[in-house]
Amino acid sequence: MNSAGAELNIQQLRAVHEVVRQGMKISSAANALCKAQPGISRQLKEIEEELGVEIFRRSRNRIEGLTPAGREILQVAERILLDIDNLRQIGQEYASPAGGSLTIATTHTHARYSLPPVVERFAKAYPKVQLTLRQGTPAQACALVADGDADIAICTEPPGVAGNLMSLPLFYIEWDVVAPASHPILRNRPITLEKLANYPIITHDAAFSGQRVVANAFSRAARPPRVALTGVHADVSKAYVARGLGLAVLAKVAFEPRIDNGLRLLKVGHLFQPSVLRVYFRREKVVRSYVTAFVVRYAPHVSAENVTAAIKGRNPDLSAMMRRLPPLAARN
């Protein structure tokens, strides 16, 4: 087969993959691939003719889903496309070990509080690496890695993690309560869940682990919480705490005494089960050496050998890592 034919086949595989990824919408796939819609339709027709089977179920001119053969073809196509990307990554690693790109998917809390000093030091050490931060819920962050749109995700574990992802634990997240400096609960020690239930509570949105932490804690209490507001970002929650709308349950790392000087942090971690902060990779994907370097800079207690072993499918001793897991602390 000549080089033009090989390239055409790769483009056909990309078209199949992207149409599925875009919910069976050819127009959306064409936009994502920066191609004309008729060109994508032609590539789909050509690969079906070449293979002699229908990949997609169609109704009139609309694609409704994959055929049984199409599901198998998609799996092979995704493996081929991943291997092609891995070949490029290997070539770039040897041709330009200090240059490339790194996309990190994470939540607002970590983009705002735990990552900035690490990103700053990494950028100085690797000036030729283009850094991109993508923010979202833990589920969205993991989906970006699963779909190949991000290199790593740093977040707590969302429900239903994609099967093509693996993770390593990095830190445990302590949850505390933030209150206005004049709030009466500051004079009502020791603080219990029953005492917290006397006041409105501000929690994270249901897509974040913080709300599950609050719900699980209060399920053990005699009284349910009075949820006044659910928000997405720690900064939003603190803004409403400052206005007297309630007490916020937040990750300890999101409280900055020098900035949040009108608020107080109540250390009540014993009331709430800690969450585990993880880094997610895509299985079988070649990872550049500077990606491993970033993870180790972010979590120095995690060895580069453990990261490399996990990426290559040689699982490290996760039980031992969990036993030695430190709390996520404020960064300077």
N, C-alpha and C positions, 0 to 999 in steps of 0.2 A: 504494500500500500504506500502511495506517495505521501509526502508531508502535507499536501493540501487536504487529502482525504482524512488523514489522522486528525488534523485540526478541525475539519468539519464534524467528525464524530465527537470530538470533545465539546464542540459548541452544541451539538444535539443533546448530549448528556446534561450540559448546563441548562438547556431549555427545559428538559423534562424535570430536572430537580427544582428549578425556580418556579415553574408553573405549580408544582405541588406545594412548594413553600408559600406561595402567594394565594393559597386557598382555591386552586384550580382556575385562577383568573389570568388569561393570557395577556390582557392589557397591563396588569400589574407586574407580571413577569417581564414584559417588554420594557417597562419603565425601569425596573430594577437592574436589568442587563444593558440598559441604554441601547436598545434595539427597536426597530420598527415592529409593530404587532404582526403584520403579514410575514415578516422574516421568521418570527418565533413559530407561527403556525406552520410555515413551510418546513422548519427543522423538525417539528413534531411529526409531520406527515412522512418526511424522509426516513426518520429512524424507525417508524412503524413499518414502512415498506421494506426497509433493509432487514429488519428482524422477522418480518412476516407475521406479526401479531399486533393486535390493538393494545396499546398501553393504557389508553384512557377510555372510560365510558362516556358516551356523548348522547345528548338529547337535542335533536336538531343541530344547532351550531354551538351549543354550549357543552363544556366539559363538566361532568357531574362527579367524577371520581376515577379511581384506578381500577383496572381489570385485575383478576388474579395474577395474570402474567405481568401486568404493569407493576404490581407490588414487588414482585421478585426482581424485575428489571431495575426498579428504583433503588433497591438495596445495593445491587451491584454498581449502579451508576454512582451512588454516593461514596462507595468504597474507592472507585476509580478516581473521582474528583478529589477525595481526601488524599489519595496517594500522589496525585499530580501536585497538589499544594505542598505535600511533604517533600517532594523532590525540589520544589522551588525553595522551601525553607532550608533544606540541607545545602543547596547551592549558595544561598545567601549567607549562611552561617560561615562557610569557608571563604567566600569571596569578600564579605564585609562583616566580620564578627561583631563589630561595635556599632553597626548601622542597621536601620530597619524601622519597624513600627511596633507599638505595643498598645493594644486596646484593653482597658480594664473596665469591666462592668461591675457596678456596685450600687449601694443605696446612698441616699443623701447623707445619712449619718456618717458613713465612712469617707465619702467624698469630701465632706466638710470638716470632720474632726480627726480621724485617725490616719488618713492618707497624705494630707498636704506636706508635712515635713519629709516623709519618705519619698514622695514624688519630687520634691525640691532637690534632695540629695542625689536621687537617681538621675535626674535631668542633668546635674552638674557632672556626674560620673560618666554618663552616656549621652553626650550632646548630639550625637547623630541618630538617636532613636526618637522617632516622632511618637509622642504620648497622646492618647485619647482616653477620656473618661466618659463612660456611658452610664447614666443614672436611671434607676427604676426600682421596682419591687424586687425582692429576692428571686421570685419566679421569672420575672423579665430578665434579670441579670443572667440567670442560668440558661434561659432560652437563647440569649445572644451567643453564649459559648457553644451550646449544643448546635446552633445553626451556622457556626463558623464566623459570626460577626464580631466576636470578641475573643481575645486570647485566654483571659482568665476572668473569673467572677469572684469577688470577695463579698460574702454575705452569709447570713444564717441559712439553715437548710429550709427550703420551701417544700410544701407538699408535692409529691409526684415528680421527683427529679428525673430528667430524661435518662434513659438507659445508656446513652453514649457518653455520660459524664462520670468522672471520678473526682474525689475530693480528699483533702487533708485538713484536719483540724488545726487551727492556728491559735485561738485564744478562747477563753470563756468570757461572756459579757455579763457584767453585774448590772442589775436593775435597781434603781433607787427612785426616790420621790423628790420632786422639785416643788417648793412652795414659796409663796411671797414671804418676804422678810418679816412681815407683821402677822402671819397666819397663826391662829390659836393652837394649831397642832404642835407648833414648836415648843409650847409650854406643857404639853400633855404626853410626857414620856413615861414608860417606854411605849413606842408606837407599835400598834397591832393592826391586823387587817380589820378588826371590828371598829377600831377608832378611825381608820381611813375611810371606812364605809359611811361615816357620818358626814362626809364632805363629797362634793362633786369630783369626779375623776376624769382626767383627760388622757386618752390612750392613742396609740398608733392605729392606723387603718388596719382592717382585717388581713390585708395582704402581707403584713409585717409580723414578725415573731412577737413583738411587744404586746400586741393585743392578746395573743394566746397565753403569754406569760401571766398577764393580769387575770384572764378568765380562769386559768388553772389554779392560780393562787386563791382567788376568792371562792372557788368551788369548795375549798376546805374550810371556809369561814362560815359563821352562822348567818351572816347577812351578805347579800349581793352588793356589788359596787353601784354607785349612782353615776353612771357614765354621762357626763355633760357634753362631751365633744370627742369625736375621733378625728385625728389629723394625720398627715402623711409625714411631715418633717419635724424633727426635734425643735428646730428654730420656731416653727409655727406654734407648737405646743407651749414653748416657753413664753411666747408673746401673749398667749391667752392666760397663762398662769399669772403673768405680770399684771393683767387686767382684772384679776380676781375671779376668773371663771371656774377655777378648780385647781386640784393638785395633779401634776403630770407624773406618770411613771415613765422614766427614760433610762436609756443606757448611761451609765456613770460617765463614760467618756464624752458625752454630749454636754456636760456641765463645765463651764469655764468661769471660775470665781472672779477673775479680773474683769470679765465682760458682763457676766450675769450678776452684777453687784446688788441688784434689787431683789434677788432670789436667794433661797437657801437650799442646799442639798441635804436631804435626810437619808442617812446611811441605813437603809432597811433591806439590804441584800438578803438577809436571812428569811425574809417573807416571800421572796420571789425566786423561782428556779432559774439559775443562770442559763443563758443560751450559748450555743457553740458557734463561733465565727469560723468559717471554712473558706478555703480557696478551691475553686472548681476548675478543672481542665477537661478538655475533650479527649476521650480515649483514643489511642493510636495516632494522635496528632503530634507531629514533630514540633517541639517547642524550642525556640531560640535560647541560647545560653543566658542572654540578658533577662529573659523572662524569669528563669530560675533565680538569677541574681536579685531581681526585684522582690520576689517572694521572701528570700532570705533576709533582705534588708528590712522588709516589713515585719517579719517574724524571725529574729536572729536565732531563737532556740530551735527552729526547724532547720535541719541540715540540708545542704544542697543534695547530698546523697539520697535522703528520703524523698525529696521532690523528684529527682531524676528517676528513682526506682518506681515511684507511683505512676509517673507518666508512661514509663515503659511497661507497666503492667505487673511489676514485681512489688506487691503490696508490702509496705513497711509494717512494723509492729504498731498498729493503730491503738491497741489497748495501752501500750506503754506511752504513746504520745498523749493519749487522753489523761493518763494519770499525772503527767508532768505539765499539763496545760496551764499556762499562766493567765491571769486576768488581763483584759485589754485596758491599758492605762493611757492617760493623756499623753500626747506627743508634743515635743518642743521643736 
